[in-house]
Amino acid sequence: MNKTSIIRNKSRDFAIRIIRLYQYLCKEKKEYIISKQLLRAGTSIGANVNEALCGISKKDFLAKIYISYKEAAECNYWLDLLYETGYLNSNEYKSINKDCKELLSILSSITKTIRQQINT
């Protein structure tokens, strides 16, 4: 399996987790503001990955993958806030934040590889 199919699958799985977390936070914790920001950023990662895979050039691909990376970084911020304000307990936070960090790492790796290919 190559990096693009890995990132496509992982970003989709992450989006599903984010949607479920959003539902939980709204229903159980009555938190609507930060969770909505998290929902938007978390589902945007996969949407931008899919757009990147349809890119017409390596530069187009890189631009969309970089947007995915920035959205993952934003997710990391919202998850930290939810944890630090008590909306997520330690186990909930560690589980989903691990997935977020993994996406950041993969997206960073893809970005570096494509930049090197463009510059050579």
CYANA upper distance limits for C-alpha pairs under 8 A (distance plus 0.5 A):
  1 MET  CA      5 SER  CA      6.95
  1 MET  CA      6 ILE  CA      7.23
  2 ASN  CA      6 ILE  CA      6.78
  3 LYS  CA      7 ILE  CA      6.49
  3 LYS  CA    106 ILE  CA      8.28
  3 LYS  CA    110 ILE  CA      7.93
  4 THR  CA      8 ARG  CA      6.52
  4 THR  CA     53 LEU  CA      8.17
  5 SER  CA      9 ASN  CA      6.60
  6 ILE  CA     10 LYS  CA      6.50
  7 ILE  CA     11 SER  CA      6.25
  7 ILE  CA     49 VAL  CA      7.96
  7 ILE  CA    103 LEU  CA      7.83
  7 ILE  CA    106 ILE  CA      7.53
  7 ILE  CA    107 LEU  CA      8.03
  8 ARG  CA     12 ARG  CA      6.72
  8 ARG  CA     46 GLY  CA      6.98
  8 ARG  CA     49 VAL  CA      6.88
  8 ARG  CA     50 ASN  CA      7.43
  9 ASN  CA     13 ASP  CA      6.65
 10 LYS  CA     14 PHE  CA      6.49
 10 LYS  CA    103 LEU  CA      7.75
 11 SER  CA     15 ALA  CA      6.61
 11 SER  CA     45 ILE  CA      6.71
 11 SER  CA     46 GLY  CA      5.22
 11 SER  CA     49 VAL  CA      8.25
 11 SER  CA    103 LEU  CA      7.61
 12 ARG  CA     16 ILE  CA      6.88
 12 ARG  CA     43 THR  CA      8.32
 12 ARG  CA     46 GLY  CA      6.04
 13 ASP  CA     17 ARG  CA      6.88
 14 PHE  CA     18 ILE  CA      6.61
 14 PHE  CA     42 GLY  CA      7.64
 14 PHE  CA     43 THR  CA      8.32
 14 PHE  CA     99 ASP  CA      7.53
 14 PHE  CA    100 CYS  CA      8.12
 15 ALA  CA     19 ILE  CA      6.63
 15 ALA  CA     39 LEU  CA      8.49
 15 ALA  CA     42 GLY  CA      6.02
 15 ALA  CA     43 THR  CA      5.21
 15 ALA  CA     45 ILE  CA      8.21
 15 ALA  CA     46 GLY  CA      7.51
 16 ILE  CA     20 ARG  CA      6.77
 16 ILE  CA     43 THR  CA      8.42
 17 ARG  CA     21 LEU  CA      6.54
 17 ARG  CA     96 ILE  CA      8.25
 18 ILE  CA     22 TYR  CA      6.52
 18 ILE  CA     38 LEU  CA      7.84
 18 ILE  CA     39 LEU  CA      6.51
 18 ILE  CA     42 GLY  CA      6.53
 18 ILE  CA     43 THR  CA      7.75
 19 ILE  CA     23 GLN  CA      6.78
 19 ILE  CA     39 LEU  CA      6.75
 19 ILE  CA     43 THR  CA      8.29
 20 ARG  CA     24 TYR  CA      6.70
 21 LEU  CA     25 LEU  CA      6.54
 22 TYR  CA     26 CYS  CA      6.65
 22 TYR  CA     35 SER  CA      6.01
 22 TYR  CA     36 LYS  CA      7.51
 22 TYR  CA     38 LEU  CA      8.19
 22 TYR  CA     39 LEU  CA      6.82
 23 GLN  CA     27 LYS  CA      6.51
 24 TYR  CA     28 GLU  CA      6.01
 24 TYR  CA     29 LYS  CA      7.63
 25 LEU  CA     29 LYS  CA      5.35
 25 LEU  CA     30 LYS  CA      6.59
 25 LEU  CA     31 GLU  CA      5.97
 25 LEU  CA     32 TYR  CA      7.81
 25 LEU  CA     35 SER  CA      7.23
 25 LEU  CA     87 TYR  CA      7.95
 26 CYS  CA     30 LYS  CA      5.08
 26 CYS  CA     31 GLU  CA      5.59
 26 CYS  CA     32 TYR  CA      6.17
 26 CYS  CA     35 SER  CA      8.10
 29 LYS  CA     87 TYR  CA      7.29
 31 GLU  CA     35 SER  CA      7.02
 31 GLU  CA     87 TYR  CA      8.33
 32 TYR  CA     36 LYS  CA      6.48
 33 ILE  CA     37 GLN  CA      7.12
 34 ILE  CA     38 LEU  CA      6.71
 34 ILE  CA     78 TRP  CA      7.07
 34 ILE  CA     82 LEU  CA      7.86
 35 SER  CA     39 LEU  CA      6.53
 35 SER  CA     78 TRP  CA      8.24
 36 LYS  CA     40 ARG  CA      6.77
 37 GLN  CA     41 ALA  CA      6.79
 37 GLN  CA     78 TRP  CA      7.85
 38 LEU  CA     42 GLY  CA      6.21
 38 LEU  CA     74 GLU  CA      8.31
 38 LEU  CA     75 CYS  CA      6.16
 38 LEU  CA     78 TRP  CA      6.35
 38 LEU  CA     79 LEU  CA      7.94
 39 LEU  CA     43 THR  CA      6.54
 40 ARG  CA     44 SER  CA      6.55
 41 ALA  CA     45 ILE  CA      7.14
 41 ALA  CA     71 GLU  CA      5.66
 41 ALA  CA     72 ALA  CA      7.44
 41 ALA  CA     74 GLU  CA      7.03
 41 ALA  CA     75 CYS  CA      6.37
 42 GLY  CA     46 GLY  CA      8.38
 42 GLY  CA     71 GLU  CA      7.37
 42 GLY  CA     72 ALA  CA      7.23
 42 GLY  CA     75 CYS  CA      6.48
 43 THR  CA     47 ALA  CA      7.17
 44 SER  CA     48 ASN  CA      6.55
 44 SER  CA     68 SER  CA      7.48
 44 SER  CA     71 GLU  CA      7.19
 45 ILE  CA     49 VAL  CA      6.77
 45 ILE  CA     67 ILE  CA      8.16
 45 ILE  CA     68 SER  CA      4.97
 45 ILE  CA     69 TYR  CA      7.79
 45 ILE  CA     71 GLU  CA      6.32
 45 ILE  CA     72 ALA  CA      6.91
 46 GLY  CA     50 ASN  CA      6.64
 46 GLY  CA     68 SER  CA      7.70
 47 ALA  CA     51 GLU  CA      6.81
 48 ASN  CA     52 ALA  CA      6.51
 48 ASN  CA     64 LYS  CA      6.04
 48 ASN  CA     65 ILE  CA      7.10
 48 ASN  CA     67 ILE  CA      7.30
 48 ASN  CA     68 SER  CA      6.09
 49 VAL  CA     53 LEU  CA      6.81
 49 VAL  CA     64 LYS  CA      7.09
 49 VAL  CA     65 ILE  CA      6.37
 49 VAL  CA     68 SER  CA      6.87
 50 ASN  CA     54 CYS  CA      7.15
 51 GLU  CA     55 GLY  CA      6.91
 51 GLU  CA     61 PHE  CA      8.37
 51 GLU  CA     64 LYS  CA      7.20
 52 ALA  CA     60 ASP  CA      7.37
 52 ALA  CA     61 PHE  CA      4.91
 52 ALA  CA     62 LEU  CA      7.72
 52 ALA  CA     63 ALA  CA      8.16
 52 ALA  CA     64 LYS  CA      5.50
 52 ALA  CA     65 ILE  CA      6.54
 53 LEU  CA     61 PHE  CA      7.06
 54 CYS  CA     61 PHE  CA      8.16
 55 GLY  CA     60 ASP  CA      5.83
 55 GLY  CA     61 PHE  CA      5.52
 56 ILE  CA     60 ASP  CA      6.75
 56 ILE  CA     61 PHE  CA      7.88
 57 SER  CA     61 PHE  CA      6.69
 58 LYS  CA     62 LEU  CA      6.48
 58 LYS  CA    114 ILE  CA      7.55
 58 LYS  CA    118 ILE  CA      7.57
 59 LYS  CA     63 ALA  CA      6.66
 59 LYS  CA    118 ILE  CA      7.97
 60 ASP  CA     64 LYS  CA      6.98
 61 PHE  CA     65 ILE  CA      6.66
 62 LEU  CA     66 TYR  CA      6.47
 62 LEU  CA    111 THR  CA      6.79
 62 LEU  CA    114 ILE  CA      7.02
 62 LEU  CA    115 ARG  CA      7.97
 63 ALA  CA     67 ILE  CA      6.86
 64 LYS  CA     68 SER  CA      6.83
 65 ILE  CA     69 TYR  CA      6.76
 65 ILE  CA    107 LEU  CA      7.25
 65 ILE  CA    110 ILE  CA      8.26
 65 ILE  CA    111 THR  CA      7.27
 66 TYR  CA     70 LYS  CA      6.77
 66 TYR  CA    107 LEU  CA      7.95
 66 TYR  CA    111 THR  CA      7.11
 67 ILE  CA     71 GLU  CA      6.70
 68 SER  CA     72 ALA  CA      6.71
 68 SER  CA    107 LEU  CA      7.87
 69 TYR  CA     73 ALA  CA      6.79
 69 TYR  CA    103 LEU  CA      8.34
 69 TYR  CA    104 LEU  CA      6.47
 69 TYR  CA    107 LEU  CA      6.15
 69 TYR  CA    108 SER  CA      7.36
 70 LYS  CA     74 GLU  CA      6.73
 71 GLU  CA     75 CYS  CA      6.72
 72 ALA  CA     76 ASN  CA      6.78
 72 ALA  CA    100 CYS  CA      6.93
 72 ALA  CA    103 LEU  CA      7.45
 72 ALA  CA    104 LEU  CA      6.56
 73 ALA  CA     77 TYR  CA      7.00
 73 ALA  CA    104 LEU  CA      7.43
 74 GLU  CA     78 TRP  CA      6.92
 75 CYS  CA     79 LEU  CA      6.54
 75 CYS  CA    100 CYS  CA      7.75
 76 ASN  CA     80 ASP  CA      6.67
 76 ASN  CA     97 ASN  CA      7.28
 76 ASN  CA    100 CYS  CA      6.96
 76 ASN  CA    101 LYS  CA      8.04
 77 TYR  CA     81 LEU  CA      6.85
 78 TRP  CA     82 LEU  CA      6.67
 79 LEU  CA     83 TYR  CA      6.67
 79 LEU  CA     93 TYR  CA      7.48
 79 LEU  CA     97 ASN  CA      7.42
 80 ASP  CA     84 GLU  CA      6.49
 80 ASP  CA     93 TYR  CA      8.40
 81 LEU  CA     85 THR  CA      6.51
 82 LEU  CA     86 GLY  CA      6.78
 82 LEU  CA     87 TYR  CA      5.58
 82 LEU  CA     88 LEU  CA      6.22
 83 TYR  CA     87 TYR  CA      6.28
 83 TYR  CA     88 LEU  CA      5.15
 83 TYR  CA     89 ASN  CA      6.83
 83 TYR  CA     90 SER  CA      7.73
 83 TYR  CA     93 TYR  CA      6.70
 84 GLU  CA     88 LEU  CA      8.42
 88 LEU  CA     92 GLU  CA      6.32
 88 LEU  CA     93 TYR  CA      6.26
 89 ASN  CA     93 TYR  CA      6.56
 90 SER  CA     94 LYS  CA      6.49
 91 ASN  CA     95 SER  CA      6.60
 92 GLU  CA     96 ILE  CA      7.00
 93 TYR  CA     97 ASN  CA      6.20
 94 LYS  CA     98 LYS  CA      6.38
 95 SER  CA     99 ASP  CA      7.39
 96 ILE  CA    100 CYS  CA      6.83
 97 ASN  CA    101 LYS  CA      6.58
 98 LYS  CA    102 GLU  CA      6.69
 99 ASP  CA    103 LEU  CA      6.79
100 CYS  CA    104 LEU  CA      6.80
101 LYS  CA    105 SER  CA      6.70
102 GLU  CA    106 ILE  CA      6.75
103 LEU  CA    107 LEU  CA      6.46
104 LEU  CA    108 SER  CA      6.44
105 SER  CA    109 SER  CA      6.69
106 ILE  CA    110 ILE  CA      6.73
107 LEU  CA    111 THR  CA      6.56
108 SER  CA    112 LYS  CA      6.70
109 SER  CA    113 THR  CA      6.69
110 ILE  CA    114 ILE  CA      6.64
111 THR  CA    115 ARG  CA      6.60
112 LYS  CA    116 GLN  CA      6.73
113 THR  CA    117 GLN  CA      6.81
114 ILE  CA    118 ILE  CA      6.64
115 ARG  CA    119 ASN  CA      6.64
116 GLN  CA    120 THR  CA      6.77
